[in-house]
Amino acid sequence: MPITMMFAADQIGEPYGRYASDHRVLAEAQIRTAEKFDFDYVSCISDPGREAADCGARIQYFEDQPPAVDEAHALLADKTVLTRLKAPDPLAGGRMHDRVEAAALLRERVGQERLVEGWIEGPCAEASDLRGINRLMTDFFDDPAFVRDLFGFALHLGLAFARAQIEAGAELIGVGDAAASLVGPQIYDEFVLPFERELVMGLHGMGAKVRLHICGNIRRILPAIGSLGCDLVDIDWMVPLDQARRELGAHSVVAGNLDPVKTLRNGTPELITAALAECHRHAGDRYVVAAGCEVPRDTPEANVLAMARYARSCRP
């Protein structure tokens, strides 16, 4: 289940700006990529700015790169704006609605053959998109009450967005909470963990599986992540899989953790096969073949095919 975004758009010769803005382009790219490289799933993932855009945040759009939140002009640079901010309707025709339509189209076209994954931002990531990541990091110390209010807003927004995707056909919801890798265990346990736990419980209550994706070095918060009860946890390349297995517990299913550049993009099929065997050895059988994060867009096709061959060679 490797994450492909720009790589997928390139497979059908579409600029990434169209992939991130038109669910029909995204669905076609995901389906063609999954078929070509024998993936077990298709995903609605594209960029972290969909919820923020519909809230009114300023987003920078590019022809062939992912959209980016304009942190210099963050929507909540003035904290008082939160008291007036209303959660947008995921079906109101904005960027969230486009992702919901992607889930429906993927379900219609390949839902009988492949798992359909929706995607939302986690509470820490969404708070960073709305407030600005640097401001948020000081808010943990300067205004804890505001952080909790902001995380609460992000939680309910994420649940509403996930529900719309699940009702459209997504069976698995990916939760991207990358900003959580920047805090230590004390802040994670006090601020992030309670909201992630409520989010995971809410998604399970809707009947969905949950994939947690916190890119970066999450070594110090692994035990807390293990307590969330996620169905799948992505492990980035800088976190040893034997440590992840030990601290997440034997019950967790883990994905990763090939270095996306050094090993996957710049390596050879033989190197990738050997690296995956080592990952598998450390992770055990509750393991999903993937890179630590997104497959880089210029990764050789032979290297991506090597991932699928390894996965198929180990089928139970």
C-alpha positions in Angstrom: 0.0 0.0 0.0 2.6 2.6 -1.0 1.4 6.3 -1.0 1.4 7.7 -4.5 0.4 11.2 -5.4 2.7 13.0 -7.8 3.9 9.6 -9.0 0.3 8.6 -9.8 -0.4 11.9 -11.7 2.7 11.3 -13.8 1.5 7.8 -14.7 -1.3 9.4 -16.8 0.6 12.5 -17.9 -1.5 15.0 -15.9 0.0 18.0 -14.1 -0.4 17.7 -10.4 -2.5 20.8 -10.1 -5.3 19.0 -12.0 -4.8 15.8 -9.9 -5.4 17.8 -6.7 -8.4 19.8 -8.0 -10.4 17.3 -10.1 -11.6 14.0 -8.6 -11.9 12.4 -12.0 -8.2 12.9 -12.7 -7.2 11.7 -9.2 -9.4 8.6 -9.6 -8.0 7.7 -13.0 -4.4 8.2 -11.9 -5.0 6.0 -8.8 -6.7 3.2 -10.7 -4.1 3.2 -13.5 -1.2 3.2 -10.9 -2.8 0.4 -8.8 -3.3 -1.8 -11.9 0.1 -1.2 -13.3 2.0 -1.8 -10.1 -0.4 -4.3 -8.5 -1.3 -2.3 -5.4 -4.0 -3.6 -3.1 -5.7 -0.2 -2.7 -6.5 3.2 -4.2 -6.5 6.4 -2.2 -8.1 9.9 -2.2 -4.9 11.5 -0.7 -3.6 14.6 -2.5 -2.6 17.4 -0.2 -3.3 18.6 3.4 -5.1 21.8 2.4 -8.6 20.6 1.6 -10.2 21.2 5.0 -8.3 24.5 5.5 -9.3 25.8 2.1 -13.0 25.2 2.8 -12.6 27.0 6.1 -11.4 30.0 4.3 -7.6 29.7 4.6 -5.5 31.2 1.9 -4.1 28.4 -0.3 -1.3 28.7 -2.9 -2.0 26.7 -6.1 0.6 25.6 -8.6 0.4 24.0 -12.0 2.5 20.9 -11.3 3.1 20.9 -7.5 0.8 20.2 -4.5 -1.3 23.1 -3.2 0.2 24.7 -0.1 -1.3 26.6 2.9 -0.1 30.2 3.0 1.2 30.2 6.6 2.3 33.8 6.4 -1.3 34.7 6.1 -2.8 32.0 8.3 -6.6 32.1 8.8 -6.1 32.0 12.6 -3.2 34.4 12.9 -5.7 36.3 15.0 -6.8 33.7 17.6 -10.1 35.4 18.1 -11.2 34.3 14.6 -11.7 30.8 16.0 -14.7 31.9 18.1 -16.5 33.0 14.8 -15.3 30.1 12.6 -17.9 27.7 11.4 -17.0 24.2 10.3 -17.8 23.9 6.5 -20.1 21.4 5.0 -18.0 18.7 3.3 -20.7 18.4 0.6 -21.0 22.1 -0.1 -19.1 22.0 -3.4 -15.6 22.9 -2.1 -12.3 21.0 -2.0 -13.6 18.6 0.6 -16.6 17.7 -1.7 -14.2 17.0 -4.5 -12.5 14.4 -2.3 -15.8 12.9 -1.4 -16.6 12.5 -5.1 -13.2 10.8 -5.5 -14.1 8.2 -2.9 -17.5 7.6 -4.6 -15.9 7.2 -8.1 -13.1 4.9 -6.8 -15.7 2.8 -5.0 -17.8 2.6 -8.2 -15.0 1.7 -10.5 -12.7 -0.6 -8.5 -14.3 -1.0 -5.0 -14.9 -4.7 -5.6 -11.2 -5.4 -6.3 -9.3 -2.9 -4.2 -9.6 -1.2 -0.8 -10.7 2.4 -1.1 -8.9 4.8 1.2 -10.3 8.2 2.2 -8.1 10.8 3.9 -8.4 13.6 6.5 -6.0 15.8 8.5 -5.4 14.9 12.1 -6.0 17.4 14.9 -2.4 18.6 15.2 -1.9 18.9 11.4 -5.2 20.7 10.8 -4.5 23.1 13.7 -1.2 23.9 12.1 -2.8 24.5 8.8 -5.3 27.0 10.3 -3.0 28.7 12.9 0.4 28.3 11.3 2.8 25.6 12.6 5.2 28.0 14.3 2.5 29.8 16.1 1.0 26.6 17.2 4.2 25.3 18.7 4.4 28.4 21.0 0.7 28.2 21.7 1.2 24.9 23.6 3.0 27.0 26.2 1.4 30.4 25.9 -2.3 29.5 25.5 -3.1 25.8 26.2 -6.8 26.6 26.4 -6.8 28.0 22.9 -5.0 24.9 21.6 -7.6 22.6 23.1 -10.4 24.7 21.5 -8.6 24.6 18.2 -8.0 20.8 18.4 -11.7 20.3 19.2 -12.7 22.3 16.1 -10.3 20.2 14.0 -11.6 17.0 15.5 -15.2 17.6 14.7 -14.3 18.9 11.2 -12.3 15.8 10.5 -15.1 13.5 11.7 -17.6 15.2 9.5 -15.3 15.0 6.5 -14.5 11.3 7.2 -18.2 10.5 7.5 -19.0 12.0 4.1 -16.1 9.9 2.5 -17.2 6.7 4.3 -20.8 7.2 3.1 -19.4 7.7 -0.4 -17.6 4.4 -0.3 -14.3 4.7 1.6 -13.6 1.7 3.8 -10.3 2.9 5.3 -9.6 6.5 6.5 -6.0 7.7 6.4 -5.3 10.3 9.1 -2.4 12.6 8.3 -1.1 14.2 11.5 2.5 15.0 10.5 2.8 18.0 12.8 2.6 15.7 15.8 6.1 14.4 15.0 7.5 17.8 16.1 6.4 17.6 19.7 7.8 15.5 22.5 6.0 12.9 24.6 4.8 15.4 27.3 3.0 17.7 24.8 1.8 14.7 22.7 0.3 13.0 25.7 -1.3 16.1 27.1 -2.6 17.8 23.9 -2.5 15.5 20.9 -3.3 12.0 22.2 -6.7 12.7 23.7 -8.0 14.2 20.4 -6.4 11.5 18.2 -8.0 8.9 20.5 -11.4 10.5 20.1 -10.9 10.7 16.4 -10.0 7.0 16.1 -12.9 6.0 18.2 -15.2 8.1 16.1 -14.0 6.6 12.9 -14.3 3.1 14.2 -17.8 4.0 15.3 -18.6 4.8 11.7 -17.4 1.3 10.6 -14.1 2.4 9.0 -10.6 1.2 9.5 -8.0 3.8 10.5 -4.5 4.3 9.1 -2.4 6.8 11.0 0.3 8.6 9.1 2.7 10.8 11.1 5.7 11.3 8.9 8.9 12.1 10.7 10.7 10.7 13.7 8.0 9.5 16.1 10.3 7.3 18.2 9.5 9.1 21.5 5.7 8.9 21.0 5.4 5.3 19.8 4.0 3.9 23.0 1.2 6.5 23.1 0.4 5.8 19.4 0.2 2.1 20.3 -2.6 2.9 22.7 -4.8 4.5 20.0 -6.0 1.2 18.5 -5.3 2.2 14.9 -5.7 -0.6 12.3 -2.6 0.4 10.5 0.3 2.7 11.5 2.8 4.1 8.9 6.4 4.1 10.0 8.8 6.6 8.4 12.3 5.7 7.4 14.0 7.2 10.4 12.2 5.0 12.9 13.6 1.5 13.2 10.9 -1.1 12.6 12.1 -3.3 15.4 11.6 -0.5 17.8 8.2 0.3 16.3 7.1 -3.3 16.6 8.4 -3.5 20.2 6.7 -0.2 21.4 3.5 -0.4 19.3 2.9 -4.0 20.5 2.5 -7.3 18.7 -1.2 -6.5 17.8 -0.4 -3.5 15.6 -0.2 -3.7 11.8 2.7 -1.5 10.6 3.6 -0.2 7.1 6.9 1.1 5.8 9.6 2.0 6.3 11.8 2.1 3.2 13.7 5.4 2.8 11.7 7.0 -0.1 14.7 8.6 -1.6 17.9 6.7 -0.7 16.4 3.3 -1.1 13.3 3.5 -3.2 14.1 6.3 -5.6 17.9 5.9 -5.8 18.2 2.2 -5.2 17.9 -0.9 -7.4 15.2 -3.6 -7.4 17.7 -6.0 -5.7 18.4 -3.4 -2.9 14.7 -2.8 -2.4 13.9 -6.5 -2.1 16.7 -7.0 0.5 15.5 -3.9 2.4 11.9 -5.1 2.4 13.0 -8.5 3.7 14.7 -6.8 6.5 11.6 -4.7 7.3 9.5 -7.9 7.2 11.9 -9.6 9.6 11.6 -6.8 12.1 7.9 -6.2 11.8 6.7 -9.8 11.6 3.7 -10.9 9.7 1.5 -8.0 10.7 3.2 -5.9 8.1 2.2 -3.9 5.0 4.7 -3.2 2.2 5.2 0.6 1.7 7.7 3.3 1.7 8.2 5.6 4.8 6.3 8.3 3.0 5.2 9.2 -0.5 6.8 7.5 -3.4 8.9 10.3 -5.2 7.5 11.2 -8.6 10.7 10.2 -10.5 11.1 6.8 -8.9 12.0 4.2 -11.5 9.1 2.0 -12.3 11.2 -1.2 -11.8 11.8 -0.1 -8.2 8.0 0.2 -7.5 7.4 -3.1 -9.2 10.0 -4.7 -6.9 7.8 -3.7 -3.9 4.8 -5.5 -5.4 6.8 -8.6 -6.3 8.1 -8.9 -2.7 4.6 -8.5 -1.3 3.2 -11.2 -3.6 6.0 -13.5 -2.8 5.0 -13.5 0.9 1.3 -14.0 0.6 -0.1 -16.2 3.3 
